[in-house]
Amino acid sequence: MAEGSLPRKFRSMPPITRREALVELCGHKPDILQDNPLDYLDLADVMIEQAVGIMGVPLGIATGFLIDGREYAVPMATEEPSVIAAASYAAGIIRLGGGFETSATEPLMTCQIFFHRTASFDLSAWTADHLPAVQEQARTALASLESRGGGFRDIRISTDGTVPWLRIEIDANVGDAMGANRLNTTGEAVAAFVEQHTGIRRIMAVLTNASEKKRARAAFSLSVEQLSRVRGGGPDTAVRIVLADQIAHADPGRAVTHNKGIMNGVSALALASGNDTRAVEAAVHSWAARSGSYKALTDYTVDNGCLNACLEIPTAFATAGGATAFHPTARASMAILENPGATELSRIAAALGLAQNFAALLALTGEGIQKGHMEKHARKTAYIAGARGPAIQAVAAEMARRKAYSLADAAGILNETDTPGTAAGEI
């Protein structure tokens, strides 16, 4: 759903009104985003074992994203305040330079098969001699993907004699799927073939979540003049952002927080779309450490009067199978994005991650990170104090004005106002 089709004051609408607008624009049944439908416990029971309920995570919309010339409103599921506001804020600034340019690799995922090495049998030599037959086993197991334009792409044998195992790796184009089931089945089929002909037992056969060959890249460019028009910006803003990025490349401790900010966006989109957040996060952090030292995932430079930024990450996103196919909120999120394929969703994820990072660096190198965080914190504290509905924002605004952010401050302000709320002792 293009951002332009959202109501102009979407951000300032009450939550119920926002949701009604989404339901109407996406063409879903009214219950698609309702709170706790009766069948959610059944849904939980088919998704996990020993289910007893559902833990709700807020779902919001980051607006204003211009990606490869197309408008996007991006669904995000997150519990952290300021994340969605920061993403939307950064997207609006990046639009000044023409928005994001993105690209993605072929959606390749890899299965790994490990065998014992023994002194009595040269498994490496046998596998090399019979590689066409081993490869044919992989092709056969991946035939269903090949019929959809994907399937087998490559096979490799590791013959490192310093370890007591041999590794076979199989790459496949998995299309819009994550590919875990198909690649695991392929690995087991190939392992059984080798076992049958050699008598050497496998150690294991399983997909790797490293996803190094399934990557997406996002980039943007802003002139120094455009940056100077940003709130808190100035002639040295671009230089300070580049220095902050360089620090995150040199200091692993800083890199962890730098990259966590990127994942604020990427993980929120993964969760909203029903993707495997653990697989996405593990792949990205492994990629950040591929040099042997954990580093920033972004690259910022200043060239010819412009701040240039780019981010390239593994993107283990899927749009077919898994929770994406049947979880109602995931289906609603995909509808908001106009049902992209996995490659398009991966490119959106890269742009979103870069926007989150840019917003964080703007704040850190400008007025600091706490101002925005404390304003969001005030809303939570007002809620805990008993404010409901319009009273939440009214109490939070007064807390920010007074720079008084404790629970006692919130309760006192609530008692001073005429706006109805629930007494603190009743929650």
Backbone hydrogen bonds in HBPLUS format (Angstrom, degrees):
<---DONOR---> <-ACCEPTOR-->    atom                        ^
c    i                          cat <-CA-CA->   ^        H-A-AA   ^      H-
h    n   atom  resd res      DA  || num        DHA   H-A  angle D-A-AA Bond
n    s   type  num  typ     dist DA aas  dist angle  dist       angle   num
A0005-SER N   A0002-ALA O   3.02 MM   3  5.66 158.8  2.06 117.2 123.2     1
A0006-LEU N   A0003-GLU O   3.06 MM   3  5.54 163.4  2.09 115.9 121.2     2
A0010-PHE N   A0007-PRO O   3.12 MM   3  5.12 140.3  2.29 122.9 116.8     3
A0012-SER N   A0009-LYS O   3.09 MM   3  5.53 126.5  2.39 108.0 120.7     4
A0013-MET N   A0010-PHE O   3.25 MM   3  5.36 157.5  2.31 104.2 111.0     5
A0017-THR N   A0014-PRO O   3.02 MM   3  5.36 118.9  2.40 108.1 122.9     6
A0018-ARG N   A0014-PRO O   3.02 MM   4  6.36 157.5  2.08 157.8 165.0     7
A0019-ARG N   A0015-PRO O   2.99 MM   4  6.24 162.8  2.02 153.1 157.2     8
A0020-GLU N   A0016-ILE O   2.97 MM   4  6.21 157.5  2.03 146.8 153.0     9
A0021-ALA N   A0017-THR O   3.03 MM   4  6.23 151.5  2.11 145.5 152.6    10
A0022-LEU N   A0018-ARG O   3.04 MM   4  6.40 154.2  2.11 149.7 156.5    11
A0023-VAL N   A0019-ARG O   2.92 MM   4  6.17 167.0  1.94 157.4 160.6    12
A0024-GLU N   A0020-GLU O   3.03 MM   4  6.17 159.1  2.07 144.8 150.2    13
A0025-LEU N   A0021-ALA O   2.97 MM   4  6.12 162.2  2.01 148.3 153.2    14
A0026-CYS N   A0022-LEU O   2.86 MM   4  5.89 156.6  1.91 154.9 160.4    15
A0027-GLY N   A0023-VAL O   3.14 MM   4  6.01 126.1  2.45 134.7 145.9    16
A0032-ILE N   A0029-LYS O   3.12 MM   3  5.73 170.3  2.13 128.7 129.3    17
A0034-GLN N   A0031-ASP O   3.27 MM   3  4.92 167.1  2.29  99.0 102.7    18
A0040-TYR N   A0037-PRO O   3.03 MM   3  5.54 165.4  2.05 121.9 123.5    19
A0043-LEU N   A0039-ASP O   2.93 MM   4  6.24 154.7  2.00 148.2 156.1    20
A0044-ALA N   A0040-TYR O   2.81 MM   4  6.05 158.9  1.85 148.0 153.1    21
A0045-ASP N   A0041-LEU O   2.97 MM   4  6.15 149.5  2.06 140.9 149.3    22
A0046-VAL N   A0042-ASP O   3.13 MM   4  6.47 138.1  2.32 145.3 154.8    23
A0046-VAL N   A0043-LEU O   3.23 MM   3  5.41 133.3  2.46  99.3 110.8    24
A0047-MET N   A0043-LEU O   3.15 MM   4  6.35 130.3  2.41 141.3 154.7    25
A0047-MET N   A0044-ALA O   3.16 MM   3  5.10 135.7  2.37  94.3 106.8    26
A0048-ILE N   A0044-ALA O   2.99 MM   4  6.12 159.2  2.04 158.3 161.1    27
A0078-THR N   A0058-PRO O   3.06 MM  20  5.78 141.4  2.22 156.5 165.2    28
A0060-GLY N   A0076-MET O   2.81 MM  16  5.31 168.8  1.83 157.2 159.5    29
A0076-MET N   A0060-GLY O   2.86 MM  16  5.31 159.5  1.90 147.6 149.9    30
A0062-ALA N   A0074-VAL O   2.81 MM  12  5.02 171.6  1.82 149.1 148.1    31
A0074-VAL N   A0062-ALA O   2.81 MM  12  5.02 160.9  1.85 154.8 152.5    32
A0072-TYR N   A0065-PHE O   2.79 MM   7  5.12 145.7  1.90 151.3 157.9    33
A0100-PHE N   A0066-LEU O   2.83 MM  34  6.21 161.9  1.86 165.7 165.6    34
A0067-ILE N   A0070-ARG O   2.86 MM   3  5.24 159.9  1.90 157.3 151.9    35
A0070-ARG N   A0067-ILE O   2.98 MM   3  5.24 162.5  2.02 112.0 117.7    36
A0068-ASP N   A0100-PHE O   2.83 MM  32  5.98 176.5  1.83 156.0 156.7    37
A0077-ALA N   A0268-ALA O   2.98 MM 191  4.69 171.4  1.99 116.7 118.5    38
A0086-ALA N   A0082-SER O   2.86 MM   4  5.77 154.7  1.92 142.4 149.6    39
A0087-ALA N   A0083-VAL O   3.00 MM   4  6.24 157.1  2.05 147.8 153.8    40
A0088-SER N   A0084-ILE O   3.03 MM   4  6.22 165.8  2.05 151.5 154.8    41
A0089-TYR N   A0085-ALA O   2.91 MM   4  6.05 157.3  1.96 146.8 153.8    42
A0090-ALA N   A0086-ALA O   2.92 MM   4  6.09 166.3  1.94 152.1 155.3    43
A0091-ALA N   A0087-ALA O   2.92 MM   4  6.08 158.3  1.97 147.0 153.7    44
A0092-GLY N   A0088-SER O   3.01 MM   4  6.24 151.6  2.10 145.2 151.9    45
A0093-ILE N   A0089-TYR O   3.22 MM   4  6.58 149.3  2.32 144.5 152.2    46
A0094-ILE N   A0090-ALA O   2.90 MM   4  6.14 167.5  1.91 159.1 162.3    47
A0095-ARG N   A0091-ALA O   3.04 MM   4  6.20 138.4  2.22 141.3 151.1    48
A0096-LEU N   A0093-ILE O   2.93 MM   3  5.55 144.9  2.05 113.6 122.9    49
A0097-GLY N   A0094-ILE O   3.08 MM   3  5.58 146.1  2.20 111.0 119.3    50
A0099-GLY N   A0094-ILE O   3.01 MM   5  5.13 151.0  2.10 136.7 129.5    51
A0098-GLY N   A0095-ARG O   2.91 MM   3  4.94 165.2  1.94 110.2 113.9    52
A0101-GLU N   A0219-ALA O   2.89 MM 118  5.30 159.5  1.93 150.2 156.7    53
A0219-ALA N   A0101-GLU O   2.87 MM 118  5.30 137.5  2.05 143.8 157.2    54
A0103-SER N   A0217-ARG O   2.92 MM 114  5.24 145.7  2.04 143.5 149.1    55
A0217-ARG N   A0103-SER O   2.81 MM 114  5.24 165.5  1.83 152.3 153.3    56
A0105-THR N   A0215-ARG O   2.96 MM 110  5.54 161.3  1.99 154.4 158.3    57
A0108-LEU N   A0106-GLU O   2.77 MM   2  5.75 125.6  2.06 118.3 101.6    58
A0174-VAL N   A0107-PRO O   2.97 MM  67  6.02 156.5  2.03 178.3 172.3    59
A0109-MET N   A0172-ALA O   2.98 MM  63  5.62 158.6  2.02 156.9 159.7    60
A0172-ALA N   A0109-MET O   2.96 MM  63  5.62 153.6  2.03 159.5 167.8    61
A0208-THR N   A0110-THR O   2.93 MM  98  5.89 167.6  1.94 161.3 159.6    62
A0111-CYS N   A0170-ILE O   2.90 MM  59  5.19 158.5  1.95 146.8 152.9    63
A0170-ILE N   A0111-CYS O   2.94 MM  59  5.19 157.4  1.99 147.0 154.1    64
A0112-GLN N   A0206-VAL O   2.92 MM  94  5.56 176.7  1.92 141.1 142.3    65
A0206-VAL N   A0112-GLN O   2.92 MM  94  5.56 156.9  1.97 158.3 162.1    66
A0113-ILE N   A0168-ILE O   2.81 MM  55  5.09 153.4  1.88 152.9 160.1    67
A0168-ILE N   A0113-ILE O   2.86 MM  55  5.09 159.3  1.91 148.0 155.1    68
A0114-PHE N   A0204-MET O   2.86 MM  90  5.47 169.8  1.87 167.8 170.9    69
A0203-ILE N   A0114-PHE O   2.60 MM  89  5.29 177.6  1.60 146.9 146.5    70
A0204-MET N   A0114-PHE O   3.42 MM  90  5.47 154.4  2.49 131.7 136.5    71
A0115-PHE N   A0166-LEU O   2.92 MM  51  5.20 156.8  1.97 148.5 155.8    72
A0166-LEU N   A0115-PHE O   2.91 MM  51  5.20 151.5  1.99 140.6 149.3    73
A0117-ARG N   A0164-PRO O   3.21 MM  47  5.20 153.8  2.28 120.2 116.3    74
A0123-LEU N   A0121-PHE O   3.10 MM   2  5.78 122.0  2.46 107.7  91.8    75
A0126-TRP N   A0122-ASP O   3.08 MM   4  6.39 164.6  2.11 152.1 156.7    76
A0127-THR N   A0123-LEU O   2.90 MM   4  5.99 167.2  1.92 150.9 154.3    77
A0128-ALA N   A0124-SER O   3.00 MM   4  6.17 161.1  2.04 147.3 152.8    78
A0129-ASP N   A0125-ALA O   2.93 MM   4  6.12 156.4  1.99 150.0 156.3    79
A0130-HIS N   A0126-TRP O   2.97 MM   4  6.14 142.4  2.11 146.3 156.6    80
A0133-ALA N   A0130-HIS O   3.06 MM   3  5.49 120.6  2.42 109.3 123.4    81
A0134-VAL N   A0130-HIS O   3.03 MM   4  6.33 159.7  2.07 156.9 163.5    82
A0135-GLN N   A0131-LEU O   2.78 MM   4  5.93 163.4  1.81 159.0 163.7    83
A0136-GLU N   A0132-PRO O   2.97 MM   4  6.13 148.0  2.08 139.1 147.4    84
A0137-GLN N   A0133-ALA O   3.19 MM   4  6.49 145.7  2.32 141.1 148.9    85
A0137-GLN N   A0134-VAL O   3.17 MM   3  5.25 123.8  2.50  96.2 109.8    86
A0138-ALA N   A0134-VAL O   3.24 MM   4  6.66 151.1  2.32 144.9 152.2    87
A0138-ALA N   A0135-GLN O   3.06 MM   3  5.09 116.1  2.49  94.6 109.8    88
A0139-ARG N   A0135-GLN O   2.90 MM   4  6.25 160.6  1.94 153.9 159.4    89
A0140-THR N   A0136-GLU O   2.97 MM   4  6.11 160.7  2.00 146.9 151.6    90
A0141-ALA N   A0137-GLN O   3.11 MM   4  6.32 160.0  2.16 144.4 149.4    91
A0142-LEU N   A0138-ALA O   3.03 MM   4  6.21 135.7  2.23 144.5 156.6    92
A0142-LEU N   A0139-ARG O   3.16 MM   3  5.10 130.2  2.42  93.2 106.6    93
A0143-ALA N   A0140-THR O   3.26 MM   3  5.17 164.9  2.29 108.4 109.0    94
A0145-LEU N   A0142-LEU O   3.05 MM   3  5.52 131.5  2.29 110.6 122.5    95
A0146-GLU N   A0142-LEU O   3.12 MM   4  6.45 154.0  2.19 149.3 157.4    96
A0147-SER N   A0143-ALA O   3.07 MM   4  6.33 147.4  2.18 151.0 157.5    97
A0148-ARG N   A0145-LEU O   2.93 MM   3  5.31 151.0  2.01 107.7 117.1    98
A0150-GLY N   A0145-LEU O   2.90 MM   5  4.94 150.6  1.98 143.8 134.3    99
A0149-GLY N   A0146-GLU O   3.11 MM   3  5.11 161.7  2.15 112.1 111.3   100
A0151-GLY N   A0173-ASN O   2.93 MM  22  5.07 158.2  1.98 143.1 137.3   101
A0173-ASN N   A0151-GLY O   2.82 MM  22  5.07 156.8  1.88 149.7 147.3   102
A0153-ARG N   A0171-ASP O   2.94 MM  18  5.40 151.8  2.02 149.6 141.1   103
A0154-ASP N   A0171-ASP O   3.46 MM  17  5.06 161.0  2.49 123.9 123.6   104
A0171-ASP N   A0154-ASP O   2.87 MM  17  5.06 164.2  1.90 140.6 146.0   105
A0156-ARG N   A0169-GLU O   2.86 MM  13  5.12 152.7  1.93 145.9 153.5   106
A0169-GLU N   A0156-ARG O   2.88 MM  13  5.12 160.5  1.92 144.7 150.8   107
A0158-SER N   A0167-ARG O   2.82 MM   9  5.14 167.5  1.83 157.8 161.4   108
A0177-ALA N   A0174-VAL O   3.15 MM   3  5.61 153.0  2.23 139.7 137.2   109
A0319-THR N   A0176-ASP O   2.74 MM 143  5.37 160.1  1.78 155.1 162.1   110
A0320-ALA N   A0176-ASP O   3.14 MM 144  5.49 139.4  2.31 133.4 127.9   111
A0183-LEU N   A0179-GLY O   2.87 MM   4  5.87 166.0  1.89 156.9 161.3   112
A0184-ASN N   A0180-ALA O   2.85 MM   4  5.88 157.9  1.89 151.2 158.0   113
A0185-THR N   A0181-ASN O   2.96 MM   4  6.08 156.3  2.02 144.8 151.4   114
A0186-THR N   A0182-ARG O   2.95 MM   4  6.15 151.1  2.04 140.7 149.2   115
A0187-GLY N   A0183-LEU O   2.83 MM   4  6.04 161.1  1.86 149.7 154.4   116
A0188-GLU N   A0184-ASN O   3.03 MM   4  6.25 157.8  2.08 145.9 151.3   117
A0189-ALA N   A0185-THR O   2.99 MM   4  6.21 150.8  2.08 144.2 152.4   118
A0190-VAL N   A0186-THR O   2.95 MM   4  6.20 165.2  1.97 157.8 160.8   119
A0191-ALA N   A0187-GLY O   2.88 MM   4  6.01 158.7  1.93 145.8 152.7   120
A0192-ALA N   A0188-GLU O   2.94 MM   4  6.05 156.3  1.99 142.4 148.3   121
A0193-PHE N   A0189-ALA O   3.10 MM   4  6.34 151.9  2.18 143.0 150.4   122
A0194-VAL N   A0190-VAL O   3.04 MM   4  6.35 162.5  2.07 154.5 158.1   123
A0195-GLU N   A0191-ALA O   2.90 MM   4  6.09 163.0  1.93 151.7 157.1   124
A0196-GLN N   A0192-ALA O   2.91 MM   4  6.00 158.2  1.95 146.2 151.9   125
A0197-HIS N   A0193-PHE O   3.24 MM   4  6.45 149.0  2.34 143.8 150.7   126
A0198-THR N   A0194-VAL O   2.94 MM   4  5.94 130.4  2.19 148.3 160.8   127
A0199-GLY N   A0195-GLU O   2.78 MM   4  4.93 152.1  1.85 133.9 141.2   128
A0214-LYS N   A0211-SER O   3.08 MM   3  5.29 162.0  2.12 110.9 116.4   129
A0315-THR N   A0214-LYS O   2.78 MM 101  5.97 166.5  1.80 158.3 158.3   130
A0216-ALA N   A0313-ILE O   2.95 MM  97  5.75 156.6  2.01 161.2 165.4   131
A0313-ILE N   A0216-ALA O   3.05 MM  97  5.75 156.6  2.10 161.3 165.3   132
A0218-ALA N   A0311-LEU O   2.88 MM  93  5.39 155.1  1.95 152.8 161.2   133
A0311-LEU N   A0218-ALA O   2.87 MM  93  5.39 148.2  1.97 157.5 164.8   134
A0220-PHE N   A0309-ALA O   2.99 MM  89  5.48 150.1  2.09 145.1 151.1   135
A0309-ALA N   A0220-PHE O   2.98 MM  89  5.48 164.4  2.01 162.8 163.4   136
A0222-LEU N   A0307-LEU O   2.92 MM  85  5.22 158.3  1.97 146.0 153.0   137
A0307-LEU N   A0222-LEU O   2.66 MM  85  5.22 161.3  1.70 167.8 165.4   138
A0226-GLN N   A0223-SER O   3.07 MM   3  5.16 118.0  2.47  96.5 111.0   139
A0227-LEU N   A0223-SER O   3.05 MM   4  6.43 156.5  2.10 150.7 157.3   140
A0224-VAL N   A0305-GLY O   2.90 MM  81  5.74 153.7  1.97 158.7 152.7   141
A0228-SER N   A0224-VAL O   2.95 MM   4  6.15 144.1  2.08 142.5 152.3   142
A0229-ARG N   A0226-GLN O   3.17 MM   3  5.39 145.3  2.30 100.7 110.4   143
A0230-VAL N   A0227-LEU O   3.02 MM   3  5.29 158.7  2.06 108.9 115.9   144
A0233-GLY N   A0230-VAL O   2.73 MM   3  5.02 160.0  1.77 137.0 137.4   145
A0237-THR N   A0234-GLY O   3.02 MM   3  5.29 169.3  2.04 117.9 120.9   146
A0240-ARG N   A0236-ASP O   2.95 MM   4  6.18 160.5  1.99 156.5 161.9   147
A0241-ILE N   A0237-THR O   2.97 MM   4  6.23 153.1  2.05 151.2 158.5   148
A0242-VAL N   A0238-ALA O   3.03 MM   4  6.28 160.5  2.07 150.3 155.2   149
A0243-LEU N   A0239-VAL O   2.98 MM   4  6.22 158.2  2.03 148.4 154.4   150
A0244-ALA N   A0240-ARG O   2.93 MM   4  6.13 152.6  2.00 142.6 150.2   151
A0245-ASP N   A0241-ILE O   2.96 MM   4  6.23 151.7  2.04 147.1 154.7   152
A0246-GLN N   A0242-VAL O   2.91 MM   4  6.19 154.2  1.97 148.3 155.7   153
A0247-ILE N   A0243-LEU O   2.92 MM   4  6.18 151.4  2.00 148.1 155.5   154
A0248-ALA N   A0244-ALA O   3.18 MM   4  6.45 153.4  2.26 140.7 147.1   155
A0249-HIS N   A0245-ASP O   3.09 MM   4  6.45 128.9  2.36 138.8 152.6   156
A0249-HIS N   A0246-GLN O   3.13 MM   3  5.02 134.0  2.36  92.5 105.4   157
A0250-ALA N   A0246-GLN O   3.05 MM   4  6.31 140.4  2.21 142.6 153.1   158
A0250-ALA N   A0247-ILE O   3.07 MM   3  5.10 125.0  2.39  94.9 109.3   159
A0251-ASP N   A0247-ILE O   2.76 MM   4  5.76 150.0  1.85 158.7 166.0   160
A0254-ARG N   A0251-ASP O   3.08 MM   3  5.41 120.2  2.45 107.0 120.6   161
A0255-ALA N   A0251-ASP O   2.90 MM   4  6.16 153.7  1.97 150.9 159.7   162
A0256-VAL N   A0252-PRO O   3.03 MM   4  6.24 147.7  2.14 150.7 155.3   163
A0258-HIS N   A0254-ARG O   2.94 MM   4  6.12 161.8  1.97 154.6 160.7   164
A0259-ASN N   A0255-ALA O   2.82 MM   4  5.91 166.1  1.84 153.3 155.7   165
A0260-LYS N   A0256-VAL O   2.89 MM   4  6.02 143.5  2.02 137.6 148.7   166
A0261-GLY N   A0257-THR O   3.09 MM   4  6.31 149.7  2.19 145.0 150.7   167
A0262-ILE N   A0259-ASN O   3.07 MM   3  5.00 116.8  2.49  93.3 108.5   168
A0263-MET N   A0259-ASN O   3.01 MM   4  6.37 158.6  2.06 151.0 156.2   169
A0264-ASN N   A0260-LYS O   2.93 MM   4  6.27 123.4  2.26 140.5 155.9   170
A0264-ASN N   A0261-GLY O   3.18 MM   3  5.05 138.8  2.35  92.7 104.4   171
A0265-GLY N   A0262-ILE O   3.13 MM   3  5.86 142.3  2.27 115.0 122.0   172
A0266-VAL N   A0262-ILE O   3.26 MM   4  6.57 168.5  2.28 144.2 146.3   173
A0267-SER N   A0263-MET O   2.83 MM   4  5.27 155.4  1.89 131.3 139.6   174
A0269-LEU N   A0265-GLY O   3.04 MM   4  6.26 153.2  2.11 152.3 158.5   175
A0270-ALA N   A0266-VAL O   2.96 MM   4  6.20 155.3  2.02 145.6 153.3   176
A0271-LEU N   A0267-SER O   2.89 MM   4  6.09 161.1  1.92 150.9 154.8   177
A0272-ALA N   A0268-ALA O   3.03 MM   4  6.11 161.0  2.07 139.5 145.3   178
A0273-SER N   A0269-LEU O   2.98 MM   4  6.04 149.0  2.07 146.7 153.9   179
A0275-ASN N   A0270-ALA O   2.73 MM   5  4.80 153.6  1.79 161.0 155.5   180
A0274-GLY N   A0271-LEU O   3.18 MM   3  5.18 164.3  2.20 105.4 109.6   181
A0280-VAL N   A0276-ASP O   3.06 MM   4  6.34 164.8  2.09 155.9 160.4   182
A0281-GLU N   A0277-THR O   2.92 MM   4  6.05 168.0  1.93 151.5 154.7   183
A0282-ALA N   A0278-ARG O   2.93 MM   4  5.97 164.7  1.96 147.4 152.2   184
A0283-ALA N   A0279-ALA O   3.08 MM   4  6.13 163.8  2.11 147.1 151.4   185
A0284-VAL N   A0280-VAL O   3.14 MM   4  6.35 162.8  2.17 148.8 153.4   186
A0285-HIS N   A0281-GLU O   3.01 MM   4  6.19 171.2  2.02 158.2 160.2   187
A0286-SER N   A0282-ALA O   3.00 MM   4  6.07 152.0  2.08 144.8 152.7   188
A0287-TRP N   A0283-ALA O   2.98 MM   4  6.17 154.7  2.05 146.0 152.9   189
A0288-ALA N   A0284-VAL O   3.01 MM   4  6.32 145.4  2.13 143.9 153.5   190
A0289-ALA N   A0286-SER O   3.07 MM   3  5.26 142.0  2.22 100.9 111.9   191
A0290-ARG N   A0287-TRP O   3.22 MM   3  5.09 167.7  2.24 108.9 109.1   192
A0295-LYS N   A0288-ALA O   3.01 MM   7  5.42 160.3  2.05 132.7 138.0   193
A0292-GLY N   A0289-ALA O   2.98 MM   3  5.48 162.4  2.01 119.5 125.2   194
A0299-ASP N   A0310-CYS O   3.02 MM  11  5.45 144.5  2.15 153.6 158.3   195
A0310-CYS N   A0299-ASP O   3.02 MM  11  5.45 139.6  2.19 142.0 153.9   196
A0301-THR N   A0308-ASN O   2.93 MM   7  5.26 154.8  1.99 147.3 154.4   197
A0308-ASN N   A0301-THR O   2.79 MM   7  5.26 172.0  1.80 160.8 163.6   198
A0303-ASP N   A0306-CYS O   2.91 MM   3  5.34 154.4  1.98 150.2 155.9   199
A0306-CYS N   A0303-ASP O   3.01 MM   3  5.34 146.5  2.12 110.0 120.0   200
A0325-ALA N   A0322-GLY O   3.19 MM   3  5.91 150.0  2.28 115.8 121.8   201
A0326-PHE N   A0323-ALA O   3.17 MM   3  5.53 137.9  2.36 105.7 116.2   202
A0327-HIS N   A0323-ALA O   2.85 MM   4  5.28 165.4  1.87 152.6 154.8   203
A0331-ARG N   A0327-HIS O   2.90 MM   4  6.15 158.9  1.94 159.8 166.7   204
A0332-ALA N   A0328-PRO O   2.93 MM   4  6.14 149.2  2.03 140.4 149.0   205
A0333-SER N   A0329-THR O   2.89 MM   4  6.12 154.9  1.95 146.2 152.8   206
A0334-MET N   A0330-ALA O   2.94 MM   4  6.22 156.2  1.99 148.7 154.9   207
A0335-ALA N   A0331-ARG O   2.98 MM   4  6.19 148.9  2.07 141.3 150.0   208
A0336-ILE N   A0332-ALA O   2.97 MM   4  6.29 150.2  2.06 147.6 155.4   209
A0337-LEU N   A0333-SER O   3.22 MM   4  6.54 144.6  2.35 141.3 150.0   210
A0339-ASN N   A0334-MET O   2.67 MM   5  4.85 164.6  1.69 148.6 147.7   211
A0338-GLU N   A0335-ALA O   2.90 MM   3  4.70 156.8  1.95 103.0 109.3   212
A0345-LEU N   A0341-GLY O   2.96 MM   4  6.18 162.4  1.99 155.2 160.8   213
A0346-SER N   A0342-ALA O   2.91 MM   4  6.06 148.3  2.01 142.5 151.0   214
A0347-ARG N   A0343-THR O   3.07 MM   4  6.38 150.2  2.16 144.1 151.5   215
A0348-ILE N   A0344-GLU O   2.98 MM   4  6.29 155.1  2.04 150.6 157.5   216
A0349-ALA N   A0345-LEU O   2.95 MM   4  6.18 155.0  2.01 144.7 151.6   217
A0350-ALA N   A0346-SER O   3.04 MM   4  6.35 153.0  2.11 146.1 152.4   218
A0351-ALA N   A0347-ARG O   3.08 MM   4  6.34 160.7  2.12 148.4 153.1   219
A0352-LEU N   A0348-ILE O   2.87 MM   4  6.10 160.4  1.91 153.9 159.8   220
A0353-GLY N   A0349-ALA O   2.91 MM   4  6.10 160.4  1.94 149.7 154.8   221
A0354-LEU N   A0350-ALA O   3.03 MM   4  6.23 155.7  2.09 146.1 152.3   222
A0355-ALA N   A0351-ALA O   2.93 MM   4  6.16 152.8  2.01 147.2 155.0   223
A0356-GLN N   A0352-LEU O   3.00 MM   4  6.28 160.8  2.04 152.2 156.5   224
A0357-ASN N   A0353-GLY O   3.13 MM   4  6.35 157.6  2.18 144.1 149.8   225
A0358-PHE N   A0354-LEU O   2.93 MM   4  6.12 162.3  1.97 150.2 155.1   226
A0359-ALA N   A0355-ALA O   2.95 MM   4  6.15 162.3  1.98 154.2 158.5   227
A0360-ALA N   A0356-GLN O   3.08 MM   4  6.29 157.1  2.13 144.8 150.9   228
A0361-LEU N   A0357-ASN O   2.92 MM   4  6.21 161.6  1.96 154.6 159.3   229
A0362-LEU N   A0358-PHE O   2.90 MM   4  6.09 155.0  1.96 149.2 156.2   230
A0363-ALA N   A0359-ALA O   3.10 MM   4  6.34 157.8  2.15 145.4 150.8   231
A0364-LEU N   A0360-ALA O   2.82 MM   4  6.02 171.6  1.83 156.8 159.5   232
A0365-THR N   A0361-LEU O   2.96 MM   4  5.85 163.9  1.98 145.3 149.4   233
A0366-GLY N   A0363-ALA O   3.12 MM   3  5.00 150.6  2.21  98.4 107.3   234
A0368-GLY N   A0363-ALA O   2.67 MM   5  5.03 139.8  1.83 164.8 153.9   235
A0374-MET N   A0370-GLN O   2.77 MM   4  5.82 165.1  1.79 159.3 161.6   236
A0375-GLU N   A0371-LYS O   3.22 MM   4  6.43 151.3  2.30 144.4 151.6   237
A0376-LYS N   A0372-GLY O   3.22 MM   4  6.50 154.7  2.28 146.5 152.4   238
A0377-HIS N   A0373-HIS O   2.81 MM   4  6.02 153.8  1.87 148.2 157.1   239
A0378-ALA N   A0374-MET O   2.94 MM   4  6.07 143.6  2.07 140.9 149.0   240
A0379-ARG N   A0376-LYS O   3.11 MM   3  5.40 128.4  2.39 102.2 114.4   241
A0381-THR N   A0377-HIS O   2.96 MM   4  6.25 162.5  2.00 154.6 159.9   242
A0382-ALA N   A0378-ALA O   2.87 MM   4  6.02 154.7  1.93 146.7 153.6   243
A0383-TYR N   A0379-ARG O   3.05 MM   4  6.30 151.7  2.14 143.0 150.2   244
A0384-ILE N   A0380-LYS O   2.96 MM   4  6.30 160.3  2.00 152.2 157.0   245
A0385-ALA N   A0381-THR O   2.93 MM   4  6.15 147.5  2.04 144.8 154.0   246
A0387-ALA N   A0382-ALA O   2.97 MM   5  5.51 154.8  2.03 157.8 149.6   247
A0386-GLY N   A0383-TYR O   2.98 MM   3  5.23 151.4  2.07 104.2 113.4   248
A0422-THR N   A0386-GLY O   2.55 MM  36  4.51 135.2  1.74 168.5 152.5   249
A0391-ALA N   A0388-ARG O   3.15 MM   3  5.43 140.3  2.31 139.1 131.7   250
A0392-ILE N   A0389-GLY O   3.12 MM   3  5.91 154.3  2.18 122.4 127.8   251
A0394-ALA N   A0390-PRO O   3.26 MM   4  6.48 163.7  2.29 150.8 155.7   252
A0395-VAL N   A0391-ALA O   2.88 MM   4  5.91 168.4  1.90 151.6 154.1   253
A0396-ALA N   A0392-ILE O   2.97 MM   4  6.10 163.0  2.00 148.3 153.9   254
A0397-ALA N   A0393-GLN O   2.86 MM   4  5.93 157.1  1.91 147.1 152.9   255
A0398-GLU N   A0394-ALA O   3.20 MM   4  6.41 155.6  2.26 142.3 148.3   256
A0399-MET N   A0395-VAL O   2.91 MM   4  6.18 153.3  1.98 150.3 158.4   257
A0400-ALA N   A0396-ALA O   2.96 MM   4  6.20 158.0  2.00 149.2 154.4   258
A0401-ARG N   A0397-ALA O   2.94 MM   4  6.19 152.6  2.02 142.9 150.9   259
A0402-ARG N   A0398-GLU O   2.98 MM   4  6.19 155.8  2.04 147.3 152.9   260
A0403-LYS N   A0399-MET O   2.77 MM   4  5.70 116.4  2.17 135.0 152.9   261
A0404-ALA N   A0399-MET O   2.97 MM   5  5.09 157.9  2.02 144.4 148.8   262
A0410-ALA N   A0406-SER O   3.03 MM   4  6.40 159.2  2.07 149.2 154.3   263
A0411-ALA N   A0407-LEU O   2.90 MM   4  6.15 163.9  1.93 152.7 156.8   264
A0412-GLY N   A0408-ALA O   2.93 MM   4  6.07 156.7  1.99 146.5 153.0   265
A0413-ILE N   A0409-ASP O   2.95 MM   4  6.20 161.5  1.99 152.6 157.2   266
A0414-LEU N   A0410-ALA O   2.91 MM   4  6.10 159.5  1.95 150.1 156.2   267
A0415-ASN N   A0411-ALA O   3.03 MM   4  6.23 154.7  2.10 145.0 151.2   268
A0416-GLU N   A0412-GLY O   3.12 MM   4  6.35 130.5  2.37 136.5 149.6   269
A0416-GLU N   A0413-ILE O   3.04 MM   3  5.01 132.0  2.28  94.9 108.6   270
A0417-THR N   A0413-ILE O   3.20 MM   4  6.46 131.1  2.45 144.8 156.4   271
A0417-THR N   A0414-LEU O   3.27 MM   3  5.39 140.9  2.44  98.8 108.9   272
A0426-GLU N   A0423-ALA O   2.87 MM   3  5.43 161.5  1.90 119.6 125.9   273
